[in-house]
């Protein structure tokens, strides 16, 4: 009796391709968007102030500290994801930041929607993400949702293929 070969089906968290793609996309996006915030912290600080964040509020020290340090944290986490060092920690931090950013953007957009007579997806503003341009809110929310999904893959994946973590943990990328 011959037995049909079993098909090996792997979940996305076990495949190397999903992890590598997630690491590169999320890492590059965060590095790219952090650059203009690092170059112009005063512009980023003004945009942060528009969100009226409850933890920062009108506290100028916290506002300045956030405007100066957050872009560097974004860049560092992006680099760590790409090179594959402290993968899980970088992915968790980026996931948490994306949840916070997306919530803040959505709350601000809802506030604009309620104050003006404009369709929700027609709302545009500079979200402070680093591009320096006004973007349609629905596009930004879709983009952030995709990045949240990719960072989640990076967070739960067991793959360490092409990662510096594999050198230190003894795992060969399996």
N, C-alpha and C positions, 0 to 999 in steps of 0.2 A: 504494500500500500504506500502510495506516495502522498505526502502531505503537502498541501498548498503552502507556499512560503507566506509567513506572517508579514503583514505590512507594518512597518514601524511608524506609528503616528506619534508625533511629539507635540506637546502643548507649546504655545509660543514662549512660555517662560523657560522652556528647556532647549530651544533652538538658538544657535549662535547668531544666525542672520538677524532675527528680530532684535536681539540685544545690541548687536553692532550697529544696526540702522538707528535704533532708538538713541544709543549713546552719541552717535555722530550728529544726528539732527538736533537733539536737545542741546548738546554741548556747543555746537556752532551757533545756534540761535542765541543762546545766553551770552556767549562771548561777543558776538556781533552787536547785540543790543546793549551790552554793558559799556562798550567803547565810547559812545557819545555821552553817556551819563558820567563816565569818568572824566572825559574832556571838559564837560560843562556841568559841574555839580550844582551851580547856582540855578541853571535852567531846570534841572531835575528837581531841585528843592521847591521851586515855584509850582511845578506841576504836582508835586506831592501835597503841597498846601491846599490845592484845589479839591483834593479828595476828602478833606476834613476827617482824617482818620482818628478814631476815638482814642487810640493809645498814644498818638503823637499830639493831636489837637493843636493848640497854639504854643506848645512848648518848643521854643526856638532851639534849645540845646538838642532835644531829641530829633527835631526836624533836620537840623544840620548834620547830626551824627548819622542819621539814616541816609541822607542824600550823599554823604561821603563814603560810607562803608558798604551799603547795599550793592552798588555796582561792582565793587571789588569781590564781594562774596559771590555774586552771580558769575563773574569771570572765573574765579577760582573753581567753583563747582563745575562750570562748563569745561575747563581744562581737565579737571580730575575725571570727568565722565569720558572725555575723548581718549585720554591716555590709559584709563582703566585703573585708576588708583583710588582707593576708598570709594569704590563704586556705589555700594549700597547707601552709605552716608550722604554722598553727593546727590544721588537720585532722590533720597528722602527729603533732603533740604530743598531741592529744586521743585519737587512735587508740592511741598508745603507752601513754598513761595508762589507757585502757580495758582494754587487754590486761593491764597490770599489776594493775589493780583486780580484774578478773574472775578472774585467776589466784589472787590473794590470797584472794578470797572463796571460790573453789572449794576451795582448800587448807584453809582454816579449816573449811568445811562438812564436808569429808571427815574432818578430825580429830574433829569432833563426832560424825559418823556412826560412826566406828570406836570412839569412847569410850562411846557410849550406845546403847541398844537403841531406836532410833527410825528410822522410814523417812526416807530422804534428803530427799524433798520436803516432809516434815513439819518439817524443821529450820527454825527462825526465829531470827534475831538482828539487831541493829542493825548494819548493815554499815559504818556510818560515812560513808555517802554524803551525809548531810545532812538526811535526813528525820526523824531522831530516833525512828523507830519500828522495831519488829521486823518484818521481812518474810520470807515464805517464800523459802527459798534458790532453789528452782527458778524462781520468778517473777523474782528478781533476776538469775539467770543468763540467762534469756530476754530480759529487758530489756537487759542489757549486750550480749548477742549482737546484738540489733537495733541498738543504738547503735554497735557496732563496724562493722556493715554500713553504716550511714548515714555514719559518719566515713570509711569506705573510699571510698564514693561521692564525698564531698567532697574526699578526698585525690587521687583519680585523675581527677576531672572536668576537662574543659577549659573548661567554661562559666564566664563571668564576668558573666553577666546580673545586673543590679541589685547590682553589687559595686563598691566603691571601687577595687579593684585595676584595673578597666577604665579609670578616669580616669588612672592613672599609667602604665599599660602601653600605652595607645593602642588596646587591643582594645575593640571596641564591644559586648562581651557575646556575640560569636559563638563 
